Amino acid sequence: MTASMNKNTKVTKAIIPAAGLGTRFFPATKTIPKEMLPIVDKPTILYVIEEAIQAGIEDIVLIQGRGKTAIEDFFDISYELEDKLVKDGKEDILQSIHQIRSSVNIISLRQKSALGLGHAVRCAKPVVGDESFAVLLGDEITLSQNRDHNVTAFLCDQYSSTQKSSVWVLPIDPKDSHKYGIVDVGPDKQNLASGKTVLGVVEKPATDKAPSHWALPGRYVFDAKIFDYLDKIEAGKNGEIQLSDAMNLLAQAGGLNAYSFDSRRYDAGDKLGFLIANVDLALEREDLREDLLQYLKGKLKL
């Protein structure tokens, strides 16, 4: 069955690219995948997988590189540790892991060479086949007011309704354009809550070359046709296959919509973003809030 003939409108598969080298956190990431760095006491990627599960995803394809087996190990059974926690009456600590094991299939694939995000997504084609799928970057955390209707769930709903690939966009300061893929949404660039057809996608443009101030922060839902475009594009800067180049072709064919969505977002792959996520989420914890507030007030002499 070809992608265009696929009648299944429910998105049940997701790809989480987690093969990056994590150079921004070196030397910590020499032996620890950046996706396993903790936000308070949960690894970053656990937040991402929980978002996928809440969106109704049933199969998650992890794209990993060499030295990333710690991610697989985290979701595997650790009998001695888990047995001890149960005997010590601390089984509640294991609840989130047990829920993941019972809710979703986690499939691990190796990206043998670090050839970019587009290549990482392309590695999942043998598993995804001709079905639609979500892509969630493994170092991006999103938290919405209603945890049952998060960014990925919203995009899955939009795809099911329109049958067009759907991406989340955020407004950014124009001076930060060089950090993101930027979408061209034509002359009316103000309100994307109800969606807008994307005319093109540019990867990390200079401020004066950016077609808009709407950036791609790492949540997508694609029709399987994106694989056809990934097969067509050539390697760009640093010899990498850019997902944004394939998205640009998809947009030119009229197959891509962009949506804004109200959600907190933390770039945990960035040092400052990682620190902010830890502070914000620690302040939401009853067991940490007061002591942390007291420390911060003293530090800032408030």
Backbone torsions as a table, in degrees:
resi	resn	phi	psi	omega
1	MET	NA	131.8	178.2
2	THR	-80.3	164.3	-178.6
3	ALA	-58.9	-39.8	-177.2
4	SER	-68.0	-19.8	-178.7
5	MET	-94.4	-5.6	-176.7
6	ASN	-70.3	118.5	-175.2
7	LYS	-96.3	-3.8	-179.1
8	ASN	-75.7	111.7	-175.6
9	THR	-93.1	-11.6	-179.7
10	LYS	-84.3	128.1	-179.5
11	VAL	-87.1	116.9	-176.7
12	THR	-122.2	-2.6	-179.0
13	LYS	-118.3	147.6	177.4
14	ALA	-140.9	147.7	174.7
15	ILE	-112.9	131.0	173.7
16	ILE	-118.6	101.5	176.5
17	PRO	-70.9	122.9	-178.4
18	ALA	-141.9	41.7	-175.2
19	ALA	-106.4	0.4	-178.1
20	GLY	-63.1	157.0	-176.8
21	LEU	-80.6	-14.3	177.6
22	GLY	66.3	37.3	-174.5
23	THR	-64.4	-25.5	-179.3
24	ARG	-68.1	-18.8	179.8
25	PHE	-111.2	13.6	176.4
26	PHE	-66.4	138.7	13.1
27	PRO	-91.8	-0.8	-179.0
28	ALA	-57.1	-35.0	-175.2
29	THR	-89.0	11.0	176.0
30	LYS	-63.7	-36.8	179.8
31	THR	-123.4	-10.2	-178.6
32	ILE	-117.9	122.4	176.4
33	PRO	-58.4	140.3	-178.9
34	LYS	-59.7	-29.2	179.6
35	GLU	-68.3	-15.0	178.8
36	MET	-97.0	-2.5	176.2
37	LEU	-64.8	136.0	-171.3
38	PRO	-82.4	138.7	165.0
39	ILE	-98.8	102.3	-168.4
40	VAL	62.5	-92.9	-178.6
41	ASP	-132.1	16.7	176.7
42	LYS	-122.7	133.7	176.7
43	PRO	-62.4	147.7	-177.6
44	THR	-50.6	-45.0	-174.0
45	ILE	-67.9	-21.5	177.7
46	LEU	-66.0	-38.4	175.6
47	TYR	-60.7	-39.8	-177.6
48	VAL	-67.9	-44.1	-180.0
49	ILE	-67.6	-37.8	176.1
50	GLU	-61.7	-38.4	176.6
51	GLU	-61.7	-43.3	179.8
52	ALA	-62.9	-44.0	-179.9
53	ILE	-63.2	-42.6	178.5
54	GLN	-63.0	-22.9	179.2
55	ALA	-87.3	1.3	177.8
56	GLY	90.8	12.3	178.1
57	ILE	-70.3	136.8	-178.6
58	GLU	-109.5	-27.0	-179.6
59	ASP	-129.1	123.1	178.8
60	ILE	-113.9	126.2	177.6
61	VAL	-103.2	112.2	175.5
62	LEU	-87.7	123.9	175.3
63	ILE	-100.0	112.6	-174.0
64	GLN	-121.8	159.5	176.3
65	GLY	-110.0	-177.6	179.0
66	ARG	-60.5	137.6	178.0
67	GLY	83.4	12.0	-177.9
68	LYS	-106.2	17.9	-175.3
69	THR	-65.3	-16.4	178.3
70	ALA	-60.2	-29.2	178.7
71	ILE	-68.8	-46.3	176.7
72	GLU	-60.1	-45.0	-178.0
73	ASP	-60.7	-35.5	-178.0
74	PHE	-61.7	-37.9	-177.4
75	PHE	-92.4	0.4	176.3
76	ASP	-88.1	170.2	178.3
77	ILE	-79.1	131.2	173.5
78	SER	-115.1	89.9	-166.6
79	TYR	-58.2	-51.6	-174.8
80	GLU	-58.9	-47.8	-179.2
81	LEU	-63.9	-47.0	-176.0
82	GLU	-68.2	-36.9	177.4
83	ASP	-63.3	-41.1	-179.8
84	LYS	-66.7	-41.5	179.2
85	LEU	-61.8	-40.3	178.3
86	VAL	-64.6	-45.3	-179.6
87	LYS	-64.6	-29.7	179.0
88	ASP	-86.5	4.8	179.5
89	GLY	72.6	26.2	-177.7
90	LYS	-114.5	29.9	-176.7
91	GLU	-64.3	-18.6	178.3
92	ASP	-61.8	-26.8	178.3
93	ILE	-63.5	-29.7	-176.2
94	LEU	-87.3	-3.3	-171.4
95	GLN	-56.6	-46.4	-175.9
96	SER	-65.5	-36.9	179.4
97	ILE	-69.0	-43.9	179.0
98	HIS	-62.2	-38.0	-179.8
99	GLN	-63.6	-41.5	179.2
100	ILE	-63.7	-45.0	-179.4
101	ARG	-59.9	-34.9	-177.2
102	SER	-89.0	-11.3	-173.3
103	SER	-104.8	-23.5	-170.2
104	VAL	-148.2	150.2	172.0
105	ASN	-93.2	126.5	178.6
106	ILE	-108.1	118.7	-176.4
107	ILE	-113.9	126.3	-177.0
108	SER	-105.4	129.0	176.4
109	LEU	-124.0	148.3	180.0
110	ARG	-97.5	126.8	167.7
111	GLN	-89.5	107.1	-168.6
112	LYS	-70.3	-26.1	177.0
113	SER	-134.0	143.0	-179.3
114	ALA	-79.2	82.6	-173.9
115	LEU	-110.1	23.0	173.0
116	GLY	102.3	168.0	-176.7
117	LEU	-64.5	-40.6	179.2
118	GLY	-61.5	-41.4	178.2
119	HIS	-65.1	-40.3	178.9
120	ALA	-60.4	-44.4	178.0
121	VAL	-64.5	-41.0	-179.8
122	ARG	-61.6	-30.5	179.5
123	CYS	-60.2	-23.5	-176.3
124	ALA	-86.1	-4.7	-176.0
125	LYS	-55.7	-40.7	179.2
126	PRO	-60.3	-25.5	179.0
127	VAL	-90.3	-43.1	-175.6
128	VAL	-74.4	-37.3	-179.6
129	GLY	66.5	-131.8	-177.2
130	ASP	-103.6	21.8	179.2
131	GLU	-91.5	157.9	171.8
132	SER	-72.1	159.0	-177.6
133	PHE	-158.1	155.5	174.4
134	ALA	-95.1	154.7	170.8
135	VAL	-126.2	125.8	177.5
136	LEU	-124.7	119.9	178.6
137	LEU	-67.5	137.9	-170.5
138	GLY	-74.4	-9.0	178.5
139	ASP	-117.0	16.4	177.0
140	GLU	-111.8	126.0	179.2
141	ILE	-110.6	130.1	173.9
142	THR	-123.0	138.3	-179.7
143	LEU	-136.3	117.2	179.5
144	SER	-104.7	166.0	-178.9
145	GLN	-59.4	-43.1	178.0
146	ASN	-101.5	101.0	-174.5
147	ARG	-61.5	-21.9	179.5
148	ASP	-82.5	-9.0	177.2
149	HIS	-131.4	72.7	-176.9
150	ASN	-88.6	-174.9	-177.0
151	VAL	-58.5	-47.1	-177.8
152	THR	-64.6	-41.4	176.8
153	ALA	-60.7	-42.3	179.2
154	PHE	-61.1	-46.5	-179.8
155	LEU	-65.6	-38.2	176.6
156	CYS	-61.7	-40.3	177.9
157	ASP	-64.4	-41.7	179.6
158	GLN	-64.2	-41.5	178.3
159	TYR	-62.8	-46.2	-179.0
160	SER	-60.2	-33.2	-178.2
161	SER	-79.1	-39.3	-172.4
162	THR	-104.5	-19.4	-173.8
163	GLN	60.4	26.9	175.7
164	LYS	-122.5	141.0	177.3
165	SER	-53.0	140.3	-172.4
166	SER	-132.3	135.2	-178.6
167	VAL	-130.1	150.7	176.9
168	TRP	-90.9	137.2	177.5
169	VAL	-129.6	149.9	177.8
170	LEU	-124.9	143.2	173.6
171	PRO	-75.2	136.6	-180.0
172	ILE	-127.5	164.9	170.6
173	ASP	-66.5	128.3	-177.7
174	PRO	-52.0	-29.2	-178.9
175	LYS	-68.2	-14.1	179.8
176	ASP	-97.0	9.3	-176.8
177	SER	-57.5	-32.3	-176.1
178	HIS	-69.9	-4.7	-179.2
179	LYS	-96.1	-10.6	-168.5
180	TYR	-134.6	164.6	160.3
181	GLY	-77.6	136.0	-176.5
182	ILE	-119.5	135.7	-179.3
183	VAL	-95.8	145.6	172.3
184	ASP	-98.1	115.1	-178.4
185	VAL	-116.9	20.6	176.4
186	GLY	80.8	-167.8	-173.1
187	PRO	-69.9	-32.3	-179.8
188	ASP	-88.0	97.6	-171.9
189	LYS	-111.3	11.9	-170.0
190	GLN	-85.6	-51.8	-171.5
191	ASN	-121.5	115.3	179.4
192	LEU	-115.0	15.8	-177.0
193	ALA	-60.6	-36.4	179.9
194	SER	-94.7	4.7	174.9
195	GLY	94.8	152.3	178.4
196	LYS	-150.3	141.9	177.7
197	THR	-66.7	130.2	178.2
198	VAL	-85.4	130.5	-179.9
199	LEU	-91.7	-25.0	-179.5
200	GLY	-172.7	166.6	178.6
201	VAL	-135.1	133.4	179.6
202	VAL	-121.5	131.2	-178.6
203	GLU	-86.3	115.6	172.9
204	LYS	47.7	59.2	-179.4
205	PRO	-77.6	157.4	169.6
206	ALA	-64.7	156.6	-175.9
207	THR	-52.9	-42.9	-177.4
208	ASP	-77.3	-5.9	178.8
209	LYS	-107.1	-6.3	-176.4
210	ALA	-71.7	131.5	-179.0
211	PRO	-76.4	-14.2	178.3
212	SER	-164.1	-175.6	174.8
213	HIS	-107.8	19.2	-179.7
214	TRP	-97.9	117.2	-174.1
215	ALA	-109.3	157.2	179.2
216	LEU	-97.5	107.5	-175.8
217	PRO	-94.5	11.1	170.6
218	GLY	109.2	26.6	173.7
219	ARG	-134.1	124.0	-174.5
220	TYR	-142.8	153.5	166.0
221	VAL	-131.9	123.3	-173.9
222	PHE	-117.9	145.5	161.8
223	ASP	-72.9	152.9	-177.9
224	ALA	-62.6	-12.7	177.8
225	LYS	-61.1	-20.3	179.1
226	ILE	-59.5	-29.2	178.3
227	PHE	-63.9	-36.8	178.1
228	ASP	-61.1	-40.8	-179.6
229	TYR	-73.3	-34.4	176.1
230	LEU	-63.5	-32.5	177.6
231	ASP	-71.9	-24.6	-175.5
232	LYS	-86.2	-32.0	-172.3
233	ILE	-77.3	156.2	177.7
234	GLU	-101.3	159.9	178.2
235	ALA	-62.5	141.4	179.5
236	GLY	-108.3	-133.6	-178.0
237	LYS	-57.8	137.1	-179.8
238	ASN	62.3	18.6	178.2
239	GLY	71.3	20.9	-175.6
240	GLU	-99.3	147.6	172.8
241	ILE	-88.5	114.2	-174.8
242	GLN	-90.9	127.8	175.4
243	LEU	-60.2	-36.2	-178.4
244	SER	-62.8	-32.3	177.9
245	ASP	-66.0	-41.1	176.8
246	ALA	-67.5	-38.0	176.9
247	MET	-64.4	-34.6	178.3
248	ASN	-62.7	-42.8	177.0
249	LEU	-65.5	-40.3	178.2
250	LEU	-62.2	-41.6	179.3
251	ALA	-65.0	-42.3	-180.0
252	GLN	-63.1	-24.6	176.6
253	ALA	-88.5	4.2	177.4
254	GLY	78.3	23.3	-173.8
255	GLY	-110.9	22.2	-175.3
256	LEU	-138.0	128.6	175.0
257	ASN	-114.3	147.5	176.2
258	ALA	-117.8	141.9	-178.4
259	TYR	-135.3	141.5	166.3
260	SER	-89.7	155.3	-178.9
261	PHE	-156.0	134.2	-175.3
262	ASP	-77.3	106.1	-179.6
263	SER	-156.1	144.6	170.1
264	ARG	-71.2	145.8	179.9
265	ARG	-139.5	132.8	177.3
266	TYR	-122.5	126.3	173.7
267	ASP	-87.1	89.3	-176.6
268	ALA	-77.6	-1.9	173.8
269	GLY	-87.9	-2.2	177.5
270	ASP	-110.7	139.2	-174.5
271	LYS	-58.5	-47.4	-179.7
272	LEU	-66.1	-43.4	178.3
273	GLY	-60.2	-39.1	178.6
274	PHE	-63.2	-44.8	-180.0
275	LEU	-66.7	-41.3	179.0
276	ILE	-63.0	-42.0	178.5
277	ALA	-60.0	-43.5	179.5
278	ASN	-62.7	-43.7	-179.6
279	VAL	-66.5	-49.3	-177.1
280	ASP	-60.1	-46.8	-175.6
281	LEU	-75.2	-28.8	174.0
282	ALA	-67.1	-36.5	179.2
283	LEU	-68.6	-15.5	176.7
284	GLU	-90.6	-2.5	-179.2
285	ARG	-94.6	126.9	179.7
286	GLU	-61.5	-32.4	-177.1
287	ASP	-80.2	-7.4	-176.9
288	LEU	-124.6	-23.9	-168.8
289	ARG	-54.4	-55.5	-172.7
290	GLU	-65.0	-44.8	-179.3
291	ASP	-65.5	-39.9	179.8
292	LEU	-68.2	-41.7	177.2
293	LEU	-59.9	-44.0	179.7
294	GLN	-60.7	-41.8	179.3
295	TYR	-65.0	-45.8	-176.9
296	LEU	-65.5	-39.5	179.0
297	LYS	-63.5	-40.5	178.3
298	GLY	-66.3	-41.2	-178.8
299	LYS	-64.2	-38.6	-177.8
300	LEU	-94.4	-1.0	179.2
301	LYS	55.3	47.7	178.3
302	LEU	-87.8	NA	NA
